[in-house]
Amino acid sequence: MKTTKIAMAAGAVLTALGTAPAAGAADFASDRITVTASGEGPDVVLIPGLTSSPEIWADTAAAIPGYRYHFVQLSGFAGAPPTGNANGQVVSASAAEIARYIKERGLKHPAVIGHSMGGTLGMMVAARNPDLVDRLMVVDMVPFAGIFFGPPGTTADSVRATADMVKTNLLTQSDDAHVKSIEANIATMVTDPAKRAAPVRHGVTSDRDVSARAMHELITTDLRGELGQYKGKLTVLYVKQPTVPITAGQFDAVYKLSYAAAPQAALKRIDDSLHFIMFDQPERFRDEVRAFLN
């Protein structure tokens, strides 16, 4: 019965996400993000990751009522037209727009939850507007993703050539190779094959140029120095991918060092899960979100 109610509520959220202009945010205009507001209560801003749709939050929001959720959609991702993200930076420019949305919509110290690149966006918003965000949850992301693309001691400058290659590869793949690459990547991010369809669809329908530039920016953006500006509540959920050739303890140390500038960060490793924790461990994820919001 509980599962049925959540599914019905999630369906209502998905219906709201399909409206245009965005329900509850019609007075906010941006060519980089679209925001759909749903529910009543304290404000919670939900930011999906690279190529993802805000659909990934539907079940979580449905299972945790009593909040006004603001679902962020980046232009160029998951079938949304590229518009303003067709040129220039994607991540930092979109973070600035999320901050502007919070200010212009009059949200009073909202909670922000970001998954993957959405976590990077959340960190940018909080670090660059430290009095704007009451609490921040980062889901499976570090302040400098470049550390996973180079040896120990990697910097934004030293990893730039690798980021260039990743970007070029994304832009020059054949359409067939591109789809197969997305399917293979999502298979490493979601345990249940039945739950991979939506993330694959989001990736395939994302603008490839926007995605490639966003990925490049993500790899070469180091927020470790900036994050210390944010003094609010910070919860970090993360997983250790089975393919990472170090022990769980060593991986914990990587996260601890990455968040050293934010000593208030509560770091929590979620086992038996891949990158999309909300899919692989939904009950645990919802419990963590409830505790974070309370």
ZIVENJO-V698135 format. One record per pair of residues at least 6 apart in sequence whose ideal C-beta (glycine too) atoms are under 6 Angstrom apart, sorted by the first residue. I is the first residue (numbers start at 1). J is the second residue. D is the distance in whole Angstrom. If there is no record, write none. Layout:
BEGIN
i=(I:I)
j=(J:J)
d=(D:D)
END
This chain:
BEGIN
i=(6:6:9:10:10:10:13:13:13:13:14:16:16:16:17:17:17:22:22:22:23:24:25:25:28:28:30:31:31:32:32:32:32:32:32:33:33:33:33:34:35:35:35:36:37:38:39:39:39:40:41:41:41:42:43:43:43:44:44:44:45:45:45:46:46:46:46:47:47:47:47:47:48:48:48:48:49:49:49:49:50:50:51:51:51:51:51:52:53:53:54:54:60:61:63:64:73:74:75:75:75:75:76:76:76:76:77:78:78:78:79:82:82:85:89:90:90:90:91:91:95:95:95:98:99:99:102:109:111:111:111:112:112:112:113:114:114:115:116:116:117:119:119:119:120:122:123:123:126:126:126:127:127:127:127:130:130:133:134:135:135:136:137:137:138:139:140:140:140:142:143:143:143:143:144:144:145:145:146:146:146:147:149:149:149:150:156:156:159:160:163:163:163:166:167:167:170:171:179:182:182:182:183:186:186:186:189:189:189:190:190:190:190:191:191:195:224:227:227:228:234:234:234:235:235:236:236:237:237:237:237:238:238:239:239:240:240:255:259:270:270:273:273:274:277:278)
j=(62:63:62:58:59:62:38:58:61:62:58:23:36:38:36:54:71:34:35:36:36:37:35:37:101:104:97:83:84:75:84:85:93:94:97:72:74:94:97:73:70:72:101:71:70:69:67:68:69:68:66:67:68:67:68:107:110:67:69:111:70:110:112:57:69:71:113:72:114:118:121:122:54:56:115:118:115:116:117:118:117:214:77:202:203:206:211:202:78:202:71:73:278:69:286:290:80:94:82:83:84:85:82:85:207:210:206:202:205:206:205:207:210:210:217:210:213:214:214:217:121:124:125:125:125:129:132:134:134:135:293:122:133:136:137:121:122:139:140:141:218:138:139:141:141:136:223:227:133:136:230:226:227:229:230:229:230:232:232:232:233:234:235:292:236:237:238:239:275:258:223:224:227:258:222:224:218:219:154:159:219:154:159:162:219:159:220:222:219:220:216:219:220:215:212:216:212:212:204:200:203:204:200:196:199:200:274:275:276:196:274:276:279:274:280:279:261:261:262:261:262:264:265:266:292:265:267:268:270:277:288:255:269:270:273:248:251:267:265:277:281:280:281:280:285:285)
d=(5:5:3:4:5:4:6:4:5:6:5:5:6:5:5:6:6:5:5:4:5:3:5:5:6:6:5:4:3:5:4:5:6:5:5:6:6:6:5:4:5:6:6:5:5:5:6:5:5:6:5:4:5:5:5:4:4:5:5:5:5:5:5:4:6:5:5:5:4:3:5:6:5:5:6:5:5:3:4:5:4:6:5:5:5:4:5:5:4:5:4:5:5:5:5:6:5:5:6:5:6:4:4:4:4:3:5:4:6:6:4:5:5:5:6:6:5:4:6:5:5:4:5:5:5:5:6:4:6:5:6:5:5:5:4:5:3:4:6:5:6:4:6:3:6:5:5:6:4:5:4:4:5:5:5:5:5:6:6:6:4:5:5:5:5:5:5:6:5:4:4:5:5:6:4:5:5:6:5:4:5:5:5:5:6:5:5:5:6:6:5:4:5:6:5:4:4:5:6:6:4:6:6:5:5:5:5:4:6:5:6:5:5:5:5:5:6:5:5:4:5:6:4:5:5:6:5:5:6:6:6:6:6:5:5:5:4:5:4:5:6:4:5:6:5:5)
END
